[in-house]
Amino acid sequence: MADSFATRAQLDVNGKSYTYSSLAKLGERFELARLPYSMKILLENLLRHEDGGMTVGPEHIEAVATWDAKAEPDTEIAFMPARVVLQDFTGVPCVVDLAAMRDAVTRLGGSASQINPLIPSELVIDHSVQVDVFGRPDALDLNGKIEFERNAERYSFLRWGQKAFGNFKVVPPNTGIVHQVNLENLARVVMERDVDGERWAFPDTVFGTDSHTTMINGIGVLGWGVGGIEAEAAMLGQPSSMLIPQVVGFRLTGKLPEGATATDLVLTVTQMLRKHGVVGKFVEFFGEGLPHLPLADRATIANMAPEYGATCGIFPIDAEALNYLRLSGRSEHQIALVEAYAKAQGLWHDADSPHATYSATLALDLGEVKPSLAGPKRPQDRVLLQDVQVNFAENLGPLVAHRKPRTGCAVEELKAEGGAQPQAEHLAAKPKSKIRIRDQEAELGDGSVVIAAITSCTNTSNPAVMLGAGLLARNAVAKGLKAAPWVKTSLGPGSLVVTDYLKKAGVLDDLEQLGFYVVGYGCTTCIGNSGPLPDEVSKGIAENELVVASVLSGNRNFEGRVHPEVKANYLASPPLVVAYAIAGTVDIDLTRDPLGHDAAGNPVYLRDIWPSNKEIGDTIAATVGPELFAQNYADVFKGDSRWNRIESPEGESYAWDAASTYIKNPPYFDGMTMQVGSIDDIHGARVLGLFGDSITTDHISPAGNIKKDSPAGRYLQERGVQPADFNSYGSRRGNDDVMVRGTFANIRIKNLMFGGEEGGNTLYFGATPPEKLAIYDAAMRYKADGVPLVVVAGKEYGTGSSRDWAAKGTNLLGVKAVIAESFERIHRSNLVGMGVLPLQFLDGQNAASLGLDGSETFDIAGLRDGASKSVTVTATRADGTTRAFEAKVLLLTPKEVEYFRHGGLLQYVLRQLAAHKAA
């Protein structure tokens, strides 16, 4: 370990001595006080990993120490996280890849034991539970039973991995959501590790295979979501190449007003930062408002960094962070270490802390935050509570355009009442479907709330909104209110701790009386594991093609994500989820219309049952304590009897089962040799998909239900799997044969070759006339023809969750390049890691302006083995005419070029390890 700037120092904490790389010593040469908190963490990381210039040299350290806040990022550095955290949807394919790499490295002359995590790697099983059973006392037990039956193969595989790999631990099901477990238990804030006989202290930094890993930024831990392949590389000791980022400062002042929640705050912040533009940047929160912002509120804001587009959204270490560490049961020595280290390194924040220099600064007075939701299909589309009814009416038009128009519809009525001017002048008739459910006659219409879910890591980590929901439920029950019978209600707490404090506060019973029984400890509805709607509701929706709604306390509401039958999806705080379950519709103004009526027939308004901030605060103080965390995390890796009964194979190498439809040895390393390839031009490529703006990883990567008539559904049925046992795409991410068939198969994706038609289809131009096929089927025909493929898209391609399968599936379909107007950070990186070339249209150009319709063949020339920053793309039409244009090559760093020559990041790592063994 090199130390060019002589920064090595000693820190004594309670009689224990630690070595550390001192920023104060480096500050004798450079002015570091002006650096943002997050840049200081990057700087320490470089100091500690300096290796004589092979990966980190003095020039990299100096580049960060002299950081220019206004400069466009152009300097590459290598960042090495202290640990990796995974959830099971993304974690299973990671472990599958590691198992496959053990086989591959052996074939290349290495040994299986070389493939082993070198840093702490912890997987939390939280994405597999589905809401099959709800609204009854045994929902948790029955959903857990179904979960284990569905996922026995996956869980057996993970138990093998837990035994086979060192530095790898698994948190079993029914414990909590990965980000909350990370916050409440796994995070160290300051790490300690023995290196060459010395005990080192350094900042806790983390890569996670879920984009909402950023939630840990709330307690001062720098980390962000990465693709599975980047996580695997980090686990194997490979640093991640990144450009020194810009840092946007976000100043918070004041305090939240009565009636406003952390959810309302984060939706406001998300809208502001999306408007400003922070893609690829760090965001750092500071200001006089921090002391008024509890740690849980900070975590809520940090969680949604992917929604506002930033790499991270970080808060500094301060007294509130220490309070939370103590509350969550960390040891007094750990708390002392965090405080001493933070103060020694200039990472501590208080009223006297110097102001950092930022690339840009935004400001928000917390007192101006108002009750809000976001929707109906993007998390950044905030709408005030008072405007939700009009918002729904505005968005309804395009969704019911096939219905016969008539005047006098809801939009005209809202206009007459002074509502906002809607985009659609006429809406179709608003039919009603009469159903009988729970022994009641009911009526479904457009806007009926059919799913009300308290779900997702964003909010279920926050006692203020969770206890707020419970207190609102108590007040509603006291007024005689009930949830509408057609609403599928669910409560998915972020951890066992949440259930305990809801019980301790006496409000879990009230939530249950409104149908909010605990259904499981996992992501559930937010990831699309909402389970089936009651048959009566599904039939009612289909009968009149109703546009029904969900209201969930999640962070994602993209098209087709929550439930395939639900087209309008609103993100809301847990108390508002309960309120909308009672109202039964989003076609209502909760600020002035009654939720329902009490036993005497009197109207009950939301304001009548909303708990005060003082009541919520007093309840938190009386119920949330360290003993709850201590008892629930005492044996966090042990699991229950179901987990411990699962049998799993033994041995360093995994015994693959050829009959398994869950776990399969992937083909990425088939035929691989030690010979490194080159980056060649692409000739005669066909367009697999022509897409517009905001194509998300939800559109690309398989997620949610598997349709029985889809390519994946047919594949499973051919292997004897009945539709009732399909499970979800997420649960089958360890089987590439299933996943590649579901890539680009989202029911809401629109291939512009077919205008506005929804569904994962394309035109196969190998037939005359061109044949309409499922994207997978067309891709396999092109592969048989020896024809390479490209994808053409608009702005913000690949936004959403950090789904490695969005890149893996693209690769396995035979796509060689994606040409888009702009890319989301993680997905662009994942494409590079899987050997798919990301190209960007020049500013002002896109498929429409260039006259491209997807029928052309494409030649991409001028790559020069990765040395070129731009290429010439020539599109040849059927009549022989051509259109040539320039595109930017988004291989952003020398390391990415090297990965690409190897065919991908994992192939690079394998060759490095095999060569090291051979040497």
N, C-alpha and C positions, 0 to 999 in steps of 0.2 A: 504494500500500500504506500504510494508516494505521498509526500507532504511538502509540495513546493513552496507553500506560503507559511510554513512552520506554525500551523494552527492547532496542533495537538495539545490538549490541556486535560486537567483532572478536575472532577467535580465530586465533592463529598456530600452524601445525603445520609443522615442518621447513622454515621459511622461506616457507611459503605462507599467505596471509591469507584468512580466511573471515568473512563477515558472518553473524550468527545472532541469533535472538530469545532473549534471555537470561532464563532462569527465575530466575537469581540476582537480577537487577535487579527483576523482578516481586516477588521474595521480600522486597524492602524494604518493600512495601506489604501483602503477605499472608503468612500462615504456610503455606509450601509444603512444609516438611520432612515434615509428616504425610501428605501426599498419596501414594497408591500410585504405583508406577512408571508404570502404564498411564495414570493420570489426568494425570501430568506430560506424557506424550506428546500427549494430547488438548489440553492447555493450550497447548503449543508450537504445535500445528497451528492453533489459533485465533489466537494472537498473529501468526503469519506470514501468515495469510489475512484479517486484519482489513481491511475495505474501506469503513469509514464507516457500516456498519450495513445495507447492502443485503443481505448474507448473514451477515457476522460483525461484531458491534458490541462496544463495551466491556462491555455488560451480559452478553454470552455469556462473555467472558473472566472476568469477576468471578464468574459463576455456578460455573465450574469451580474457580477459585482458592479459593472459599469453600465447596467441596463438602461437603455433609452426608452422611456415610457411611450414616446410617440412614434418610434420606428416600427415599420412593418416587419413582422417576423421573418428573418432570413438566416438565422444562425441555428445550426443543429446542435442539440446536446443529447446526452444519453441519461435517461432517468431510470433508476432501479427502485421499485417499491419494496417496502419492508415485508409485506405479506400480500396474500391473495385471498379474496373471499368469493365464493361461488354459490349460486342457487342451483337446484337440481335440474331445471330445464336446460340451462346452459352448462351446468356442471357435469351432467352425465356424458354429453359428447366430449367434454374436455378429458374425462377419465377414459372414455373410449379411445380418443386419440393417443393418450399416453400409453394405453395398453397396446395399441397398434404400433406405436413407436418402439416399444420394447421388442416386438417381433422384428420390425424393420431394422433397428440398429444391430440386432443380432445377425441378420442377413448381410449387413454391410461390414461385419467384422468386429463390432463392438459387443458389449454385454448388456443384458436386460437391466441390471442394477444401475446402469448409467442414467436411465430414464427414471428420475426420482425427484420430487420437489425439493429444492434447495432452500426455500424460505417457507415459513408457516403458511399453510394453505387449508382453509376451512370451508366446508360445504354445508349449507343449511337447506334441508329438504322442506320447501315451502310452496312450490308451484304446482304440486300434483293433486292436491285436494280440490274436489269439485263440489258445487252446491247441488247435489242430487236430492237431498232431503232438507227441508227447511220448515220453519214455523212450528216445531214440535220439540219437546224436551230431549228426545233421543237423537236429534239431528247430528250432533257432534259425534256420537258413538257410531251411528250408521254410516255417515260419510267417511269416517276413519276406516271402518271395516271395508267399505267399497274401495277406498283408496289403496289399501294394502292388497286386496284381491286383484285390482287392476295392475298394480305396479310391482308385483312380486319379483319379476325378472330384473327390473331396474334396481330394486332395493337390494336384491341378492348381489348384483354386480357392484353396487356401491359398498356393500359390506366387504366384498373381496378387495376393493380398492383401499378401504380403510386399513385392512390387514397387510396388503401387499406394498403399499407406498409409505415411506417415512415422511414426516412433516405434513401429514395429511389427516385431517379429522373430519368427521361427519356429525352434524347435529341432526338427530332423527326427526321424523315427522311429528306433528302436533306439539311443537315447541314454540314456534313463532315465525314471523316474517324475517327474511335474511337481514334486512337493513336495521330492523329493530333489535334483533339478536346481536348484530354487529355493534350497534350503539350501546346497548345495555350491558353487554358482556365481553364481546371479542376485542373491542378496541382497547388499545393500550395507551394511546395518546403520546406517550414516550416509551419507546422500545428499549429493551436491554438484551445484549447478546454477547457471548464469548467469542472473540476473534483473536486467534494466535496468542492465547493465554491472557488476554486482557478483557475486562468487562467493559463493553462500550454502551453508551446511552446515545440515542438518536431519535428523531421524530418518527412517530408511527405514520407510515404512508401506505396506501393500499390501492391495488387494482381489483376491480370487481367485474364479474361477468354479467352484471345487470347494470343498465345505464343509471339506475337510481342509487348506485353505490355512493354517489355524491351526498347522500343524507349524512354520512359520517363527517362531512365538512362542518356540520353544525357544532361539533365539539373540538374543532381546530385540527382535525386530521385531514391532510391533503390526500385526495384520492378521487378516482373517477372510473366510469365504466369503460371497459375495453371489450373487444371481441374475444371469443374463446381462444383463438389462436394466439393473440397477444398475451392472454393470461397464462396459457401453457408455456410460452416462451419465458415469461417472467418466473414461473415456477421452476423452470429449468436453468435459471441463472442468467438469462439473456436480458440486457437492458432494453428499454423502449426508446427508440429515437423520436425526438420531438423538436419542434422549433420553439425557441424562447418566446413565450406568448406575450401579448399585451394583457394588461390587467385593468379592468374597469372597476372603479370604486363606487360603492353604493352607500350613500350616507343615510342613516335612519335617525330621525329625531322624534320626540314626543312619545306618546303611548297610545295603545289601541283604545278606541272609545267603547262605550257601552254598546253591546249588541254585535260587535265585530269580532271575528275569530281569526286564528292563525291561517285558516283556509282562505278567508277573504283576503288576508294579507298576501299570501303566496300567489294567489291568482292575480292580484294587482301588480306584484313584482314581476311576475311572468309576462304580463302584457307590456309593462314598461320596458323590460329588457329585450323582448322580442322586437318591439318597435325600434329600439336603439340599435340592435344588431350586435350580438356577442358570440356568434358562432366561432369556435376555435379559440376563444379568449377565456381567461380566468375572470371571475367576478369575486370581489372581496367586500364584505359588509363591515361598516364602521359607523362611528358617530355616537351622539349623546343618547340615542334611543336604545343602545345595546343593553344597558343595565335594566331596562324595563321589558326586555325580551327574554322570557324563560328559554332554557336550553331546548325544550321540546319544540318551541316555536321556531327557533333557529334551525333545528333539524328539518322541520317542515319546509322551510324556505330552501334549504340546501338540497333537499330531496328532489325538487323539481328543476334543478339546473338543466337537465336535458330538455325540458319543456321550454325554458327560455333560451336554450341553445348553447349555453356555456359549457366549457370543459368541466368547470367546478364552480361552486358558489360557497365560499369559505368564510367562516367566522374565526376570530382569534381566540387564543386561550386566555381566559380571565377568571375572575372569582366565581362567575356563574358556572363555568366549566368545571371548576373544582367542586362546587356544590353538587353538581350532577354526578360526578364520579363518586362522591361520598353517598349520595342518595341511592345510587345503583349498586352499592355494596363493594366498590373497589377497596383494596387494602389501604391503610393509612400510609404505608411506605410508598405505594404507587402514587398516591396523591401528592405526597411530599416530593417525590422525584419529578413529577410533572411540573409542580410549581417552581422548584429550584432550577430545573433545566430550562423552562420557558423564560425565566427571569435572566438566567446567565446568557442566553442566546438572543435576547432582545425580541422574543416571541410573545412576551406578556403584554396584555392590553389593560390599561386603566385610564382614568381621566387625565393623567399626566403624560400619556404616551405621545411621542411625536407623530405628526400626521405624515403619512406616506405620500409619495408622488404616484399618480395614476395616469393611465393612458387617456381616460375620460372619467367623468364623475356624474352620477345621477343622484337625486335626492328624493326622499319621501318622508312626509310628516305622517307618522303612524296614526295620528288623530284624524286623518282624512280618509282612512280606509272604511269602505262601506260594505254591507253584506252583498256577496256576489256568488255567481255560479260561472261555469265556463261551458260552452257548447254551441251548437249541438254535436259538433264532430271534431273540434280541435281544442286542446287544453289552453292555448293562448288566446282564445276568443272569449274574453271575460264579458259577462253581462250582469248588470246590477239586478238584484233580486226583484226590484220593482218593474224591471223591463223583461223578465223572462217570458211572460205571456206573449208580448209583442214579438220578441225574438223568435219564439216558436212559430208564430203565425208567418213571419217573414220567411223562415226557412222551409215552411210546409209546402209552398207553391211548387218548387221543382220536384218535390217528392211525390206529388199527386197530380202531376201534369196530365196524366192519362185519363183522369176523371173528367166528367162533363162539367165545364165551368158554370157557375151561376153567381148572380149578384147577391148582396145581403149576407155575405159570408163573414167569417170572424174578423178578417182584416178590415173590411169596411166598418164593422161595428167598433173595432178598436180605434180606427181613424176618427170616427164620430165622437169618441170619448177623449180625443186628444192624444192618442197614442202615436208612436213613431211611424213615419211614412214607410210602409213595407215596399220591398222590391217588386213583388207580384201584385198587379192590379186586380187580378181575379184569382180566387182559389176555387178548386173543385168543391162539389157538394161534400158535406161532412157526414158521411153515413155512420150509423151506430150498429154495433153487433150485440144482440141480446144473448147473454150466456147465463147459465146457472152454475154457481161455484160456491162451495162450502155451504150448501143448503140455502143459498140466497140467489135471488134474481138480480142480475147486474147488467150494466150496459157499458161496453167498451167503445171508445171513439178515438179520433186522432188526438194525440197528446196524453192518452191514458198512461199512467206510470205502471208498468208491469214488473219492473225490477227496482227495488230500493235496497241498496247494499252499503253497509258500513264495512269498507274493505280497503286494502292497500296500505303500504308502508307510510304514505304521505301523512295520513291523519291518525291511524291507529296507534302511532307512537306517542300521541299527544294527550296527556290527561285532561287538559282544558276542554278540548272538543269532545273527547270520549265521555267524560263525566258531564259535560254540557248536554250531550245527547241523552244521557241517562236521566238527568234532572228534568229536561224537557219532556221525556217520556213519562216521568212521575207526574208532572203537572197535567199532561194530557190525559192520563188514566184517571186522575182525580176529577177531571171534567167530564169523564164518560166517553172520551173519544176512542176510536178504534182505527186500525189501518184498513184501507179499502180492501175488499175481499180478493180482488184480482191482482194484488201486488205481491210479488215474490220478495219477501223480506229476508235479510240475512245479516248476521253479525260475525265478522271475521277479525277478532282481536289480533293485534300485532304480536302479542306474546302472552304467556300464561299470567304474567304480572297484571296485565290489563283486566283480565277476568277477575282476578283477586281483588283489585281495588274497586271494580264495579260492584262486586258482591259486598265488600266491606262498606261501601257507601249506601248499600241497600237499594240500588237502582237497577240491578240486573233483572230483578223480577218485573219491574215496570217495563223495561225494554221487551221482555218476553211476552208480556200481556199485549204488546203491540205487534207481536210476531217476530221480534228480533232475538231469536235464539242463537246461541253460538253454533256455527255450522262447521268450523274448522279453524286452524291456525295457519293461514296461508294467503297467497295473493288473491285467490278465488276470482271474483267478478272482474277485477281490474285487468287480469291477464286473459279473460275470456272463459274462465272456468265457472261460468254462472250456472251451468247445468240447464236442463230442459225447463221450459215453462210448463205450467199445468196444461193438459190437453185442451181443456175448455178455452183457455186463453189463446193458445196457438190457433185453434179453429176459428175463434172470433177475429183474430188478426187477419187470418187468411180469407175469411168470408168477404170482407170488404177492403182488403189490401190496406189495412189501417197503418198509419204512421204512429207507432206507440213509442214510449220513452222509457229510459232508465235514468235514475238519479243515484249516483254512487260517490263515495268519498275517496275516489281514486285519483290517479294522476294521468290517466290515458283514456281517451274517449274517441279514438280514431274509428273511421267507418269499418263496420264488420267485426270490431274487436270484442265488444261486450257480449253481444248475442246476435246471431244472424237474422232474427226476426224483429230486432229493435233498431230503428233507423235514427232516432234522436237520443243522444246520450249527454247528460249534463253532470259535470263534476261539482260537488257541493260539500260543505262541512257535514260532519255526522249529525248535528242537530237538524240541519235542513233536510237531510235524507229522511229522518224520522217524520218531519213535518210534511214532506211530499208523499210519504207513504200514507199518511192520514188523509191528505187532500185527494190522492189518487190520480192526479193529473198535473201536467205542467201548463195546461191551458187555464191558468188562474194567476191572479196577482195576490201573492201572500202578504203583501204590505197593506192591502185594503179589503180583501175578500176573506170571509170566514173559512177556517179549516173544516169546520163542522159545527155541530150543535150539541149542547149539553142535555142532560136528562129532562130539563124543563123546556127545551126547545130554543134556548137562547143561543145566539151565535157565539162561537169561540174563535178568537183571532190568534194569529201567531204571537203577537205582542202579549197576549194574556198568559201564555205558557212559557215564554222565553226566560230562562234563568238569568239573574244578574251576574255581572263579573265577580262581585263580592261573594255571592253564593257559590259560584264555581271555585273561586280561590280558597274559600274556607273549606270546601269539601276536599279539595286536593290536599290541603294541609292536614286534614284529619284522617286521610285514608292512604296516601302514597308515602311509603317509608322504606328504608333499606332492608327491613326484614322480608318484604315481599320479593325483592330481587335475590336475596341470599337463599331463600328456600327454593325458588324456582330455577336457579342456575347452579345449584349445588352439584347435580349430576347431569349437566347439560348434554354430554355426549353419550350417556348411557342408553336412553331410549326406554320405551315401555315394553311390555311382554310381547306385543305383536312384532316389534322390531327385533327383539332378541331371539325370537323363534325362527327367524328367516335363516335358511341354510345358504351357505355360499362356498364357492370352490377355494382351494388353497393354491399356493405356488406363486413364483415371481411373474410368470406369464399367464395370461388369462386363457382359459379353455373355452374358445368360441363355440357356440352352439349354432350350427348351420340352419337349424329349424326356427331359431328365434326371430320374431318380428319386432323385437324391442332393441336388442343389442347385436351389432354386426361389425365385423372388421372392415373399416372403410377402405376405399380403393386409392386414397391419395398417394400411397407409397408403392403401389404395384409397379414392378419393373424398374424401380429406382436404382440408379448406380451412383458411384462417387463422381461421375462426370457432371460438371456444371454446364447448364445450357446458356443460351443467348436470348436477347430480346429482339425478336424479328418482326418485320412488317407483316401486316395482315392483308390477305387478298381474297376477294370473292365472297365476302361475308354477307349473310342475310340478316334482316332485322327480325329478332324474335319478338320484340315488343316495342311499340311506339307509345310513350306515356307522357302525360302532362306534368303539372307541378305537384309538389308535396306527395310524391309516391313514398310511402313510409315502409319501414321494414316489416310492418304488419301486412302491407300489401304483398311484399316479396316473400318473406319467410313464412313457412307453414305454421299456423297457430290455430287454436280453437278446435272446433269439431271437424271430423273427417266425413265428408259426404260419401254415401255408399256408391254413387254412380261416378265418383271422381276417379282419376287414375290411381290415387293412393287407396281409395276404397275398393276398387277392383283388385288391386294387388293383394290386399289383405284377405279379401274373400276367396281369391284363388288359393290362398294358403290356409284356408279353413277357419279364418277369423270371422265370426258373425258381427254384423253391424252393431249389435248391442255391446260388443266387447272391443270396439275400435279404440276406446279411450280418446285421447286428444293428440294432435300433432306434437304438442310440447312434450308429452310423455314418451313419444317415439323418436325423439331427437337423436337417440343412439343408433338408429337404423337409417342409413343413407338411402336405401331403396324406397322407404316410405317418404322421406323428407324431400328428395329430389322430385318426386311426383307431385308434391304439394307446393313447390316453389312457383311463385307467380299465379297461384290458383285461388287467391282471395276472391270471394264472391262480389266484392265491391270494386275491384281493380278495373280500370277502363283502358283497354288497348285502343288507341285512337284510330287504328286500322278499321274499327267498327263504329266510329263516331262516339256516341255516348253510351254504347251498350256495356253493361257490367258483366264481369266474369273473366276467368283466366283462359282466354282463347286467343289464337293468332291465325294468320294465314300462312299456309305452307305453299311456297312457290315452286316446289319441286314437282307439282302436279299441274296439269292444264285442263280446265281453268284452276286457279289457286284454290286450295281446299281449306275450309275452316276446321281447325283441330284444337284440342286442348294443348296448351303450351308445352307440356311435357311430351305429348305424343308427337308434335311437330319437331321438337328438339331432337328426339330420338331418330326421326326420319332424316333430319339434316345430318346428324352424326353418322348415320349409315351411308349417307351420300358423300361424306367427307367435307361438308360445308361448315366453315366457322360461323359464329353468330355474334351479333352485337345487339345491345339494347340502347335505345335513344329515349331521352327523357328531358323534363323541364327543370325547374328550380327545386332546391331542397330535396334532392333525390336521396333516399335512405334515412330520412328523419325517423325518430322513434327509438324503440328499445335497441340495445346493442346486441342484436341477434346475429351470431356468427353464421347461422344457416342462411341468412339472406345472401351472404357471400359464398358459402359452401355450395348451396343449391345452384346459384348462378354459374359457378365453375363447373359443376357436374352436368349441367344442361349443355355445356359446350360454348358458353358465352366467353369470348376473348376480350371484349372491351365494352365499356359502358360510356356513352357520350351524353353528358347532361349539362344543363346550364349552371348548376351548382350542386355540391354534395354535402351531406351531413358528415361531420368529422369522423365518427367511429366507423361508419359504413365505408367511407373511402379507404380508410386504413385497412379494414377487413378485406375489401376487394384486392388491395395490393397483397395482403398476406395470403390470399388464395390464388394469386397469379392471374387476376382479372384486371385489365388495364383501365384505370379511370381517366377519361378525357373530358375536357371542359370546353364548351363553345366559347368563342370570343364574346366579349360584352356586346349586348345588343343583338346577338344572333341566337337562333333556335331553329328547331325543325320547321316550324311554320314559316319563319322569315326566309328560310333557304328552300322552301317548296318541297320538303321531304314528306312522303306519305307512307313510308315503310315498305314500299314495293321494290326499292332499289337494291342493288348490290353495292357493297362498300369495300373500298381499298384504303388502307391506312398506311402511309408511307413516311419515311424519314425518322424512324425511331432511333437509328444509329446505336443499337445495343444499349439503349437507356440514356445515352448522352444528350439527347435532344430535349429541349423544353417545349417544343411544339411539333406538330405533324401536319401533313396535308391529307385531308380526307376527301376521297373522290366517290361521289354517289352516282352510279350509272343506272339510268332508267331502262325500262323494257324496250323503248324505241332506240336505244343506243346513245341518247343524249346524256350529258354529264353535268354535275354541279360539284365544283371543288370548293373546299373551305378549309381554313386553318383551325386547329384545336390545340388547347394547352395539354401537355402531358403532366398529370398530377402524381408523378413519382417525386415526392417533395424533398427527399434526403438521399444522400449517397447510400445509406444503409437500406432504404427501400428499394433502390435500384439493385442492390446486391441480393436482397430477398427475391426480387422478381426474376433475376437471372437463374436462381436456384429452383424456380417454379413455385415459390411460396416460402413463408416464414418457417414452417415446420420442417420442410426439406432442408433449409439452411441449417437449422439447429441440428438435425440428424447428421448431416455431413460433418459439421464441426465436432460433434461428439464421437462419431466413428473415426474421424481422422486423429483425434486426441488419443483414442484407445490404441489405434494402430501405431502411433508414435511412441 
